[in-house]
Every structure is written in C-alpha cells, then in structure tokens.
Amino acid sequence: MMADQGIFAWQYSADAESGWDSSSWVYDEERYWGGFPPKGEVDAHAEGLPGWAIGPFRKYSGNPVIRPSAAAWDRGRFGGGVHNGAIIRAGGRFHYVYRGERSCEPIKGIDYICKIGLAESADGQRFTKVTSEAPLFGADDPFSYEDVSLVRLGETYHLFCNRWDWERIDDPAQSGCWLATSTDLRHWTEHGLVYPDAERIHRNGVVLCNPDNEPVRVDGHYLMYVNGHIIGRSDDLLHWESTQLEARWPGGEGCFALADHSNDPDDILLFTGGHHSGHFYAIGEVRFSKRDPESPSAWLPRPVLRAETRYPHESGCSASDSARKVSPYRDCIFFNGLTSHDGQWWMYYGGSEYYTCVATAPISRSRRL
C-alpha cells in the first residue's frame, strides 16, 4: 500500500496527529468491496468460509513482531514504519524482506522515503534485523522502494516491489513495479523496472506462487496480478508483458497470489486489500482458475482479516503506549507476506502502516502442501 495523502486525505482530519473523527469508521455489513455484490456460492451472513477460501486467521498474541529501530534507516515516521514485506522459508528459518520508512524533505508534497531490509527468525515470531546489509539496495539513490513480492526459483530469489520517483510519480518509465535478484537475500542484482514501456503505472505486482513461495506456471507462463485489473506474463521472471483485463473484482490492491494449495489443481487465490465493508483497508480473497486466470469466479463478501480497536497497534497507536498516536491509518491492514509451515499459513501484515504483525490459519486436511 502506498500512503498517498492525495488519495487518502479524505479519511482523516486536517491535523492527523491531533486526532480524527471515528464516527465514519463503522462496520457496515451491506457495504461490499467498492460496491461489488457477493459473487459465487457464498452466503454473506454465513459464519464459516467456503471450501476454496483460506482462514480463519488468528492473530499472534505477541504482536507486533517487528518495529521501527530508533535512529536507523528504518526508524519510521508518523504514518509509516516497518511493514508490507514478503516472507519466505529457507534453511529452516523465516526470512522477512520488508519495507522500512523514514521522513525526508518534502518532494511535491510527499515527505517520506522507503528502503528494503531483511529480518530473520527461527520461529516466525521473534525476529532479528540483519543490520550488516541494510538497506539491501538503493541506500544512496533518491527512490522509494515499497511493498515486496518475493519468489524463489531454484537458487535465485526474485524480488518485485514498487519503486517511486517522487519527482516523476506518474511516469511509468520511471516509477512502478521493479525487480532485483539474489542468491543469498543479502546481495542483490538490480534489473530495473519490470514494465518500462507501459503507458500507465504498473504497481503492486504479485507473482503467482505455491505454498513454498515458488513461482507457478500457467499455460507455460509465470503470472503476475497487477493493480488496476492487469495481468502480466513471463517466460523467465525477468521479462514481462502485461494485458489490461475486462473482468473486474473487488479490492483496490493485490496482496498475494497463491496456487497449488488445494485439492483442486486449478485453484488460484488472490488476496486483495482495500475499502471493504466499511473498513478503510482490510483483506479479502478472490477465486480464479488456471483454466481462466483472467476472470474471477467468486469472492468473499466480508474481510478475512481486518483491524480491531482492541489492539493499539492496529488503531494508529503505539504498541507500548496506547495513548501515543503513531499513525493516522487506524483502520488499516495490508500484507504481502504469506508462507506455509508446520500445518499453518503464516501471514505477515502491517498494523496501522507502522508495525509488522503475524496471523496464522490452519491448513485444512482437505488441502495439500
């Protein structure tokens, strides 16, 4: 998610740090994703989930698991911290490649910049940041790198993220989906923009992968779901072509695309984030098929994960001091990281655009790994 004040300013009071009007943040069962009615065989008022969906998710009681580091490159700012990273398991450990923010001199009204860092954990809950290689790239360039999608092909990791040039934020030859590769998650080869010839910005590209975060081919091509109902195809993960789709589905931004995760070998599950059922940002699920990866067959009418006011770190407040506000994004959950381990789905999500938190969901016996 990109915290663009021009897009989201209507959500908050003029002085976000002084507080906000919470009267409009009411859960409304009748408001679906962007006006989309339920689709597929889904009961909008059912307590359970359809068989194709993943969930329910249970939030870890020790959240948040990663916080900004004072005086470091990822020290955070009001409205942004460490979040929206990708998770992958390798060598028996969890590796979290995340977006870290700090303030900067305003450029065309934008006063923050993000770089990419790495944190590691043996149990998926207690993380240690890798400071010897931080940030991973772009330390001295003017670009902001945000919202990571990470897949592993053989011995090579492919990292896709949004790269923004605040001077040319609307120029697809300068800003949009960006790629780097690595064999150790520490040293990276920068390949540049994924769609340099696009006529409009391509952002939040999420590569279709399996539960082990390996890319999946469909009809011989790797797939990428891109914001704005765009799909990308590639033969090698390095060179991509995109197609504007006619189909529409709810959720303003893509979070994660999953395949080869159920007993139905054709299933594709796209997680999306956006304005859902009265929430500013919550997580939904949209079902596709390998037979037709361009048209959704169903989606959930309610979010599978949303912010809860009982958690200060999901309500725009400090996790250690609930009276101190750290972000205006008080009803905002977004994620890019999902992996499977020990019979569970592990989702790493951003709380209030400031912290990284984790939630897990059981992998049903009807699903395969």
Secondary structure, DSSP 8 states (H G I E B T S, - for coil): ----HHHHGGGS-SSGGG---GGG----TT--GGG---BSS--TT-SS--TTS----EE-TT--SB---TTSTT-BBTTB-EEEEEEEEETTEEEEEEEEEEEEEEETTEEEEEEEEEEEESSSSS-EE--TT-SSS-TTSS-EEEEEEEEEETTEEEEEEEEE-GGGTT-TTTSEEEEEEESSSSS-EEEEES-TT-SS-----EE-B-TTS-B-EETTEEEEEETTTEEEEESSSSSEEEEE-S---S-SEEEEEEES-SSSTTEEEEEEEEEETTEEEEEEEEEEETTBTTS--EE-SS-SB---TT-GGGTTB-SS-TTSB--S-TTBEEEEEEEEETTEEEEEEEETTTEEEEEEEE--TTS--
